């Protein structure tokens, strides 16, 4: 049985669960940083905030396998970033052994529900790093995201690339 739970940076169990998820899907880190997952990646993901954004604007959602207490999928969302009316999906990652089973779509459905509940968001936004585009673009296209034509430089670890901005309107 799976359960949806918010993850918090002060929870050791949440940090451990996310770190195990990152380590179970090392290909993602290799594509976007050029390195294997690092021991502090989970806490960094849970704590990271853009300038001027507060902790109350950040949502970490996870789908957990309750019997084994294993995090199967995680999504990080910033409410009203980079400007009001937008919820930015910073990361959506599914455990390597559970990809292709609909967990990513299910977790995204919960993100849509949360964004609608905020009542001040009309657009979901994300960025796709060019070194991850072959894997990520088909998933996001299937969820009705479209490129805006906007790109930004991207540097992480050993990777210097670009990130393309994609968006989709929220249903009303």
N, C-alpha and C positions, 0 to 999 in steps of 0.2 A: 504494500500500500504506500502511495506517495502522498506527501503533504507539502503544502506551500508555506514557507516561513520567511519572514524578513531576517536578514543578516545584519549584525551590528559589529563595529570595529572593537568594541570592548569585550566581546564574547570570545573566549578562547576556543570554544567548540565551533563557532562560526568561522573563525580564522583557520582552524585546523581542517574543517570540512572543505573550505574553499581552496586551501593549499593542496589538499589531496586531489581535488578536482583538476586544478591546474597541472599537477604532476601526472595525472592520468591522461592528459591531453597535451603532451609536450610539443606536438607539431605546431599548435597555435603560437606558442611563445617563440619557437624557432622562426616561424614566418614573420612575426611582427617585431622581434628583437634580435634575431640571429643567435639566440642563446636558449638553453634549456630553462625551465622555470627556476627562479631563484628562491631561496628560503623565506624571503620577506615579501614576496609578490602578493600573497593574499592580504596581509595587513595593509600593504600599500594601496591595493585596490579598494579596500573597505574604507580607508581613511582619506584618500585623495579627493580634493575639492578644487575647482578653479578659483581664482582670486575673487573675493567679494561674495562668494556663495557660502551659505551656512549649512551645517549638518542637517538641518530640517529639510533642506532641498534635495537631499540625496536618499535614494531608495535602493537597497540591495535586496533582491528577491531570489529565493532558492527553492528548487524542487528537491525534496529529500526522500530517500527510500527509508521509511520509518523503521522497519525491522532491523536494518543494518546501520542506521544513522549515517547513511552515505549521501553526500550532496551530488545529485545527478545532473543538475543544470543550475546556472546562475545568471542573473541579469542585473546590471547596474544602470540606474536611471537618474538623471539630473533634472529636477523640476524647475521650470522657468530659466533654462540655460540653453543657448547663449543669450537669450532675451525672453521677455515675458511671452507667454502663449506657446512655448515650445518645451517639450520634454525630450531630452537627449539620451539615447540609449548608448552608454559608453562601452558596454561589453555584454554579449550574450554568448555563453559557452555551455556546451553539453558534453558530459563525460564521454570519453573516447569509446567505451564499450556500449554506450546507449544512444549513439547518434543514429539518425534515420528512423527513430521510433515515435516521432511526433512531440518529443519533450520540449524542443525549442519553440515550436509553434504554440504549444500549450502555455509555456511560460510567457511568451509574447502576448497571448490572449489576456493573461493576468495584468501585464503591463498596460495594455489598452484599457482594461477595466479601471485600473488605478488612475491613469491619466484622465479618463472621463470623470472619475469621482473628484478630481481636483477642480473641475469645472472652469478653470482658467487656461486650459491647454487645448489648442486646436490642431497642433502639428506634432508629429513624432519625427525625430531627426537622428541621424547617426553618421558616422564616418567609416569608410571602408579603406583600409590601408592597401595600397596597390600590391604589396607583396602577399596579401591575403585575399585579393579580389577573386581569384579563380574559385576559391572555396566559398567565400561569403556572398558574392553577388547573386548566385541562383537562389539561395535561401531568402535573402531580403527581397528579391524580385517576386518570389512566391507569396510574400506577405504584403505586396502592393507598394513597396518603396520604389522610388525613382530617383535617379541622379539629378541634382539641381544644376550641375555644370560648375559648381564651386569646388575648388580644390585648395588644399593647404599643405605646406611642407610638413613632413613627418620624420622625426628622428627618435629612435629608441634603441638602446644597446648598440649593436653593430649595424643596424638598419637605417639607411637614409633613403626616404621614399617620398611619396605623396599620399594624401588621404582625400578621397572623393566624398563629398557631402551628399547624402541621400535623405529624402523625406517622404512622408505620407500624411495625408490629412486624417484626422480622427473622424469616425462616423458621428453623425449628429442625428 
